[in-house]
Amino acid sequence: MKILVIGAGPAGTRCATRIAERDPAAEVTLCGAEAALPYDRVALSSLLAGEKAVPELITHELMALRAQRIAYRPATTIEALDRDAHVAVTARGERIGYDRVVIATGSRAIRLPVPGAELAGVLTYRSLNDVRAMLSAARNGGAAVVVGGGLLGLEAAAGLALRGMKVTVLHPVGWPMERQLDAGAGALLARRMGLRGIAFAMPAQLVAIEGTVRVSGVRLADGRVIPASIVVMAVGIRPDTALAVASGLDVGRGIRVDGCMRSSDPHILAIGECAEVEGRCIGLVAPALEQAEIAAATLAGEDARWSARADVAALKVSGTAVWSAGDIGAESEAVTLRDEGEDRYRRLFLREDRLVGAVLYGDVADSGFYLDLIASKRQVGRMRAALALGPAFAGAV
Ligand SMILES: Cc1cc2nc3c(=O)[nH]c(=O)nc-3n(C[C@H](O)[C@H](O)[C@H](O)COP(=O)(O)OP(=O)(O)OC[C@H]3O[C@@H](n4cnc5c(N)ncnc54)[C@H](O)[C@@H]3O)c2cc1C
């Protein structure tokens, strides 16, 4: 059986290797639009921060892929699928026959359509090439503006500051990472990053990027202009469904698939950030890898199904530990523990006597305990009073 995996990110690469392991007779081809060997996208922040070098990011060497009989085709973008003929067409016009396809095209970084967005020096934060562009700009020092104070924006800001740039983060809400952190933890985080020289403009609205050929600064809605030699847009991602749309598959926000990862065409599966399951697209690597395993099982004729669990977010390079999971919405009751001396903060979100979400700042050692409680939907009952103190106290009740 000829299996074509499109997209050599974490999901596509995991799926290709699992298919090859299960079926030694399968002819697996892995096509990736990027020129690099498959690499760990999550570790890009460690590369930017100088904690890792490029070779340490590579997850699959060519020899290892060959040993698994996987034909790896880098710098190969699939533009369309001729679903009647079972042929994939590359951007160079080559035709690749298939029996089954797994689409794992991931997401694209969103670029805000403000005036000046196409100037040289306006970057996004998604790929190895994006980080190479940031590192090359940082060699000249200067100032950087990061648009977006979410997880990725803060990791970009921390990395660029470590590389010697003067960094300002623009964020439309009054505290960073507002989707994962409540206002209390967000304020502590901004203060801590401020001590490392990172400035925050919050709430701030970007209206234009200034410059002629290259960026010279950004203009805010309140009239302020912040000088910058690079602008990094970290304002979110959009599932990359271009190929699926061009091929006539059922597409919502992502490529619609069932729990077995099958698309509207039974010969085509979709996994990872480009896939939409039960109306939801994921934006994290762990579920993308789980979906890769499910797709490999489906192709092997097994009945495996994927279902969503609580989202977990952890900040990697801000110099402080931040972790959040589950639903931290306003409809829940909250229990808060704040220890300013220790720079430690916890907020737990409860609904109908069950833990539904948690934010940990400063000390995240108990994250597994809280994640288990969220996932198991156990009633917290008598342990509620001690819950914020962690398992050593709450677990014993
Ligand atoms: C800097 C950074 C830090 C992150 N940190 C975390 C973290 O701490 N925790 C976490 O859970 N997640 C993190 N993420 C998100 C994580 O990287 C993604 O969830 C994960 O990469 C999704 O994997 P994927 O294989 O679905 O998609 P992707 O990794 O996006 O891979 C898709 C690949 O398909 C290629 N492609 C697209 N279209 C085509 C085509 N037509 N033909 C061929 N190839 C194509 C793309 O070029 C890309 O290489 C981070 C992301 C970034 C950018």
Ligand as a Chemical Component Dictionary entry (heavy atoms), coordinates in Angstrom:
data_LIG
# 
_chem_comp.id                   LIG 
_chem_comp.type                 NON-POLYMER 
_chem_comp.pdbx_formal_charge   0 
_chem_comp.three_letter_code    LIG 
# 
loop_
_chem_comp_atom.comp_id 
_chem_comp_atom.atom_id 
_chem_comp_atom.alt_atom_id 
_chem_comp_atom.type_symbol 
_chem_comp_atom.charge 
_chem_comp_atom.model_Cartn_x 
_chem_comp_atom.model_Cartn_y 
_chem_comp_atom.model_Cartn_z 
_chem_comp_atom.pdbx_ordinal 
LIG C1  C1  C 0 7.938 28.716 18.827 1  
LIG C2  C2  C 0 6.894 27.697 19.133 2  
LIG C3  C3  C 0 6.811 27.160 20.412 3  
LIG C4  C4  C 0 5.826 26.216 20.699 4  
LIG N1  N1  N 0 5.771 25.712 21.956 5  
LIG C5  C5  C 0 4.842 24.776 22.254 6  
LIG C6  C6  C 0 4.778 24.207 23.552 7  
LIG O1  O1  O 0 5.518 24.569 24.462 8  
LIG N2  N2  N 0 3.856 23.232 23.793 9  
LIG C7  C7  C 0 3.005 22.798 22.808 10 
LIG O2  O2  O 0 2.196 21.900 23.061 11 
LIG N3  N3  N 0 3.041 23.339 21.560 12 
LIG C8  C8  C 0 3.930 24.311 21.265 13 
LIG N4  N4  N 0 3.967 24.851 20.006 14 
LIG C9  C9  C 0 2.983 24.381 19.006 15 
LIG C10 C10 C 0 3.507 23.096 18.338 16 
LIG O3  O3  O 0 4.700 23.374 17.688 17 
LIG C11 C11 C 0 2.457 22.605 17.351 18 
LIG O4  O4  O 0 1.308 22.218 18.094 19 
LIG C12 C12 C 0 2.946 21.421 16.525 20 
LIG O5  O5  O 0 4.077 21.766 15.790 21 
LIG C13 C13 C 0 1.825 20.962 15.577 22 
LIG O6  O6  O 0 2.319 19.937 14.774 23 
LIG P1  P1  P 0 1.760 19.649 13.307 24 
LIG O7  O7  O 0 2.614 18.560 12.778 25 
LIG O8  O8  O 0 0.292 19.501 13.368 26 
LIG O9  O9  O 0 2.001 20.999 12.461 27 
LIG P2  P2  P 0 3.324 21.785 12.082 28 
LIG O10 O10 O 0 4.351 21.637 13.143 29 
LIG O11 O11 O 0 2.880 23.155 11.718 30 
LIG O12 O12 O 0 3.872 21.046 10.788 31 
LIG C14 C14 C 0 3.231 21.144 9.553  32 
LIG C15 C15 C 0 4.261 21.056 8.461  33 
LIG O13 O13 O 0 3.579 20.885 7.217  34 
LIG C16 C16 C 0 4.210 21.676 6.227  35 
LIG N5  N5  N 0 3.241 21.920 5.144  36 
LIG C17 C17 C 0 2.191 22.782 5.114  37 
LIG N6  N6  N 0 1.532 22.697 3.953  38 
LIG C18 C18 C 0 2.183 21.760 3.213  39 
LIG C19 C19 C 0 1.969 21.221 1.897  40 
LIG N7  N7  N 0 0.938 21.628 1.137  41 
LIG N8  N8  N 0 2.841 20.302 1.429  42 
LIG C20 C20 C 0 3.873 19.873 2.204  43 
LIG N9  N9  N 0 4.115 20.341 3.453  44 
LIG C21 C21 C 0 3.273 21.263 3.948  45 
LIG C22 C22 C 0 4.613 22.917 6.982  46 
LIG O14 O14 O 0 5.620 23.620 6.305  47 
LIG C23 C23 C 0 5.092 22.325 8.300  48 
LIG O15 O15 O 0 6.447 21.995 8.239  49 
LIG C24 C24 C 0 4.923 25.809 19.690 50 
LIG C25 C25 C 0 5.004 26.362 18.402 51 
LIG C26 C26 C 0 5.972 27.294 18.122 52 
LIG C27 C27 C 0 6.045 27.899 16.737 53 
# 
loop_
_chem_comp_bond.comp_id 
_chem_comp_bond.atom_id_1 
_chem_comp_bond.atom_id_2 
_chem_comp_bond.value_order 
_chem_comp_bond.pdbx_ordinal 
LIG C1  C2  SING 1  
LIG C2  C3  SING 2  
LIG C2  C26 DOUB 3  
LIG C3  C4  DOUB 4  
LIG C4  N1  SING 5  
LIG C4  C24 SING 6  
LIG N1  C5  DOUB 7  
LIG C5  C6  SING 8  
LIG C5  C8  SING 9  
LIG C6  O1  DOUB 10 
LIG C6  N2  SING 11 
LIG N2  C7  SING 12 
LIG C7  O2  DOUB 13 
LIG C7  N3  SING 14 
LIG N3  C8  DOUB 15 
LIG C8  N4  SING 16 
LIG N4  C9  SING 17 
LIG N4  C24 SING 18 
LIG C9  C10 SING 19 
LIG C10 O3  SING 20 
LIG C10 C11 SING 21 
LIG C11 O4  SING 22 
LIG C11 C12 SING 23 
LIG C12 O5  SING 24 
LIG C12 C13 SING 25 
LIG C13 O6  SING 26 
LIG O6  P1  SING 27 
LIG P1  O7  DOUB 28 
LIG P1  O8  SING 29 
LIG P1  O9  SING 30 
LIG O9  P2  SING 31 
LIG P2  O10 DOUB 32 
LIG P2  O11 SING 33 
LIG P2  O12 SING 34 
LIG O12 C14 SING 35 
LIG C14 C15 SING 36 
LIG C15 O13 SING 37 
LIG C15 C23 SING 38 
LIG O13 C16 SING 39 
LIG C16 N5  SING 40 
LIG C16 C22 SING 41 
LIG N5  C17 SING 42 
LIG N5  C21 SING 43 
LIG C17 N6  DOUB 44 
LIG N6  C18 SING 45 
LIG C18 C19 SING 46 
LIG C18 C21 DOUB 47 
LIG C19 N7  SING 48 
LIG C19 N8  DOUB 49 
LIG N8  C20 SING 50 
LIG C20 N9  DOUB 51 
LIG N9  C21 SING 52 
LIG C22 O14 SING 53 
LIG C22 C23 SING 54 
LIG C23 O15 SING 55 
LIG C24 C25 DOUB 56 
LIG C25 C26 SING 57 
LIG C26 C27 SING 58 
# 
